[in-house]
Amino acid sequence: MQKTFDIFSGTFEENPSWVATVGGLSNTRERMEQIARENPGRYFIFCPIDRTVLAAVETFKIKPTESRHPPLSAESVLKKVEIFLLHCGELRHAAEIMRASNRVIMQRTRRTCLNVE
């Protein structure tokens, strides 16, 4: 017989609300993730036998108008990568990574312009 687990919304410490009981830990995890996708929020899996929290997830619904950052151009992304690599002391790899990134961007740009994707 499969062990059953409970899915709760909220947090263990603050007024948890029972959502479902599911058989098998992998099934329970899949169901919790499905619930979290459909109804963003905090959820956790509770084992009633051991009285422990085995997994937790927190999802958020972001409205398109709430974007924190405007879209970046390929050039600005490459510049940020270069700055990051310099900051991390990985200067010796920076040129190689930048060339590879440029090739990828050029390939994607060509595909988009030709409507190949």
Backbone torsions as a table, in degrees:
resi	resn	phi	psi	omega
1	MET	NA	135.1	180.0
2	GLN	-72.3	140.6	175.2
3	LYS	-72.2	139.5	-179.9
4	THR	-103.6	150.7	-179.6
5	PHE	-132.8	151.6	179.8
6	ASP	-103.4	142.3	173.2
7	ILE	-106.8	130.3	178.1
8	PHE	-122.1	151.4	170.9
9	SER	-99.3	159.9	-177.3
10	GLY	87.0	-153.3	178.9
11	THR	-120.9	160.4	-179.4
12	PHE	-61.8	-36.3	-176.1
13	GLU	-81.9	-26.4	-172.7
14	GLU	-120.2	94.3	173.4
15	ASN	42.6	65.1	177.5
16	PRO	-65.6	150.1	-179.9
17	SER	-124.4	122.7	-178.0
18	TRP	-63.9	137.3	179.8
19	VAL	-114.9	-47.7	-175.8
20	ALA	-163.3	160.1	170.7
21	THR	-119.1	131.0	-175.5
22	VAL	-132.8	145.6	178.0
23	GLY	-87.6	130.6	178.8
24	GLY	87.0	134.5	-176.6
25	LEU	-65.8	-42.6	-179.3
26	SER	-65.7	-40.0	176.4
27	ASN	-62.9	-39.6	-179.2
28	THR	-66.1	-43.3	179.2
29	ARG	-62.2	-44.7	178.6
30	GLU	-60.4	-43.5	-179.6
31	ARG	-65.6	-41.0	178.9
32	MET	-61.7	-43.5	180.0
33	GLU	-65.5	-37.1	177.5
34	GLN	-64.5	-45.7	179.0
35	ILE	-60.6	-43.1	-178.6
36	ALA	-65.2	-34.2	176.4
37	ARG	-68.7	-41.4	-176.6
38	GLU	-75.0	-36.3	-178.3
39	ASN	-134.0	88.6	-176.0
40	PRO	-53.2	143.5	179.4
41	GLY	159.6	-165.3	178.9
42	ARG	-99.4	135.8	178.2
43	TYR	-141.4	152.7	175.2
44	PHE	-147.3	156.6	177.9
45	ILE	-102.0	130.5	-178.1
46	PHE	-119.9	133.1	175.5
47	CYS	-96.1	111.3	-177.2
48	PRO	-68.2	-25.6	-179.8
49	ILE	-72.7	-50.3	-179.1
50	ASP	-85.2	-15.0	-176.9
51	ARG	58.3	47.2	179.9
52	THR	-130.9	154.0	173.5
53	VAL	-89.2	124.3	-175.1
54	LEU	-99.4	-26.3	-179.2
55	ALA	-161.7	156.1	178.1
56	ALA	-146.9	154.5	177.5
57	VAL	-145.1	148.9	175.4
58	GLU	-137.3	124.2	-179.9
59	THR	-121.8	155.5	-179.1
60	PHE	-131.6	148.8	175.2
61	LYS	-102.8	118.8	-179.7
62	ILE	-109.1	125.1	177.8
63	LYS	-78.5	145.5	-179.7
64	PRO	-54.8	-33.7	-179.2
65	THR	-74.7	-11.9	-178.5
66	GLU	-93.9	15.6	-179.6
67	SER	-59.4	130.1	-177.4
68	ARG	-79.0	-25.2	-175.3
69	HIS	-133.4	139.2	174.9
70	PRO	-70.0	157.8	178.4
71	PRO	-59.0	144.0	-179.3
72	LEU	-99.6	145.5	174.0
73	SER	-78.1	162.3	179.2
74	ALA	-59.4	-38.2	-179.2
75	GLU	-65.0	-41.6	-179.4
76	SER	-69.5	-33.2	176.2
77	VAL	-65.3	-45.0	179.0
78	LEU	-61.4	-39.8	178.8
79	LYS	-63.6	-41.5	178.3
80	LYS	-63.7	-39.2	177.8
81	VAL	-63.9	-43.1	179.7
82	GLU	-61.4	-45.3	178.9
83	ILE	-62.2	-42.1	178.8
84	PHE	-61.0	-47.0	-179.1
85	LEU	-63.3	-39.9	177.2
86	LEU	-63.7	-42.6	180.0
87	HIS	-63.2	-36.7	-178.6
88	CYS	-81.6	-2.8	-179.6
89	GLY	77.6	20.6	-179.2
90	GLU	-102.9	41.6	-177.3
91	LEU	-59.1	-36.2	-176.9
92	ARG	-63.5	-24.7	179.2
93	HIS	-96.2	-11.6	-173.3
94	ALA	-59.3	-48.8	-177.1
95	ALA	-62.0	-42.4	-179.7
96	GLU	-64.1	-44.4	-179.9
97	ILE	-67.0	-39.8	179.4
98	MET	-63.4	-42.1	178.3
99	ARG	-63.0	-43.5	179.4
100	ALA	-63.7	-42.4	178.9
101	SER	-62.5	-43.1	178.1
102	ASN	-59.8	-42.1	178.8
103	ARG	-61.6	-44.3	180.0
104	VAL	-63.0	-45.0	-179.6
105	ILE	-63.4	-41.8	179.1
106	MET	-63.9	-40.7	178.4
107	GLN	-63.5	-44.1	-179.7
108	ARG	-66.8	-38.9	179.2
109	THR	-63.0	-43.6	178.0
110	ARG	-61.9	-44.9	179.8
111	ARG	-61.8	-43.1	-178.4
112	THR	-65.1	-43.9	179.6
113	CYS	-64.4	-32.9	179.9
114	LEU	-90.6	-2.3	-176.6
115	ASN	55.9	42.2	-177.7
116	VAL	-86.2	-27.9	-176.4
117	GLU	-61.2	NA	NA
